[in-house]
């Protein structure tokens, strides 16, 4: 097949869906009576995943294993990128623009306001 942008996008969407399905199945295997059937289906899906990786590498020159499996994790900052550690909790609160604007911690940010308050 001739590689094109639409095919590449389809491969990436299939990869994301396959990763999500495998994750869901892995979590549900232990809690259901038909666990052996689920294990068999999971093995089949792993075989499909291997074929998809090879096809993407050969046809589109894509490294699917290098794609982020969880898009939200790409947004997280590393601990060293936030600058020096704050001297107090008040200083940490003042660094977050959302906290300054709302005085509320119920939001997700790189300063971890939501997690810090619990």
C-alpha positions in Angstrom: 0.0 0.0 0.0 1.0 3.6 -0.7 1.5 5.5 2.6 -0.6 8.6 3.0 -1.6 11.0 5.8 -5.1 9.5 6.2 -3.6 6.0 6.6 -1.1 7.2 9.1 -3.8 8.9 11.2 -5.9 5.7 11.1 -2.9 3.7 12.3 -2.4 6.0 15.2 -6.1 6.0 16.1 -6.1 2.2 16.0 -3.0 2.1 18.2 -4.6 4.3 20.8 -7.9 2.3 20.8 -6.0 -1.0 21.0 -3.9 0.2 23.9 -7.1 1.3 25.7 -8.9 -2.0 25.1 -5.8 -4.0 26.3 -5.6 -2.0 29.4 -9.4 -2.4 30.2 -9.2 -6.2 29.5 -6.1 -6.6 31.7 -8.0 -4.9 34.6 -11.1 -7.0 34.1 -9.5 -10.4 33.8 -9.2 -10.9 37.5 -12.8 -9.9 38.4 -14.9 -12.0 36.0 -15.9 -15.6 35.8 -15.0 -15.9 32.1 -11.3 -14.9 32.8 -9.9 -17.7 30.7 -11.8 -16.5 27.7 -10.6 -13.0 28.3 -7.0 -14.1 28.6 -7.4 -15.9 25.2 -8.9 -12.7 23.6 -6.1 -10.6 25.2 -3.5 -12.9 23.6 -5.2 -12.4 20.2 -5.2 -8.7 20.7 -1.5 -8.7 21.6 -0.8 -10.5 18.3 -2.7 -7.9 16.4 -0.7 -5.2 18.2 2.5 -6.8 17.1 1.4 -6.9 13.5 0.3 -3.3 13.7 3.7 -2.2 15.0 5.5 -4.0 12.2 3.1 -2.6 9.6 3.4 1.0 10.9 7.2 0.6 11.0 7.6 -0.8 7.4 4.9 1.2 5.6 4.7 4.6 7.5 8.1 4.6 9.3 6.2 5.2 12.5 7.5 4.0 15.9 4.2 3.3 17.7 5.9 2.3 20.9 7.3 5.8 21.1 3.8 7.4 21.0 2.4 8.5 24.4 -0.1 5.9 25.5 -1.8 8.3 27.9 -2.1 11.8 26.4 -2.5 13.4 29.8 0.9 12.4 30.8 2.5 14.5 28.1 1.2 17.6 29.9 2.8 16.8 33.2 6.0 18.6 34.0 9.0 17.0 35.5 9.9 17.9 39.0 13.0 20.0 38.0 11.2 22.0 35.4 9.0 23.9 37.8 11.9 25.9 39.3 13.2 25.9 42.8 11.1 24.4 45.6 8.9 27.0 47.4 9.8 28.0 50.9 6.2 27.8 52.1 2.8 26.7 51.2 1.7 30.3 50.7 4.5 30.8 48.1 3.4 27.6 46.3 -0.2 28.8 46.2 0.9 32.2 44.8 2.7 30.5 41.9 -0.6 29.0 40.5 -2.5 31.6 38.5 -5.7 29.5 38.7 -5.5 29.4 42.5 -4.8 33.1 42.7 -7.9 33.9 40.5 -10.3 31.6 42.2 -8.8 30.9 45.6 -9.9 27.3 45.0 -7.9 24.2 44.7 -10.4 22.2 42.6 -8.4 22.3 39.3 -5.6 20.3 37.7 -2.3 22.1 37.2 1.4 21.6 37.2 1.6 22.8 40.8 -0.7 19.9 42.0 -3.0 22.2 44.0 -5.8 19.6 43.9 -3.6 16.8 45.3 -1.9 19.1 47.8 -5.1 20.1 49.5 -6.2 16.5 50.3 
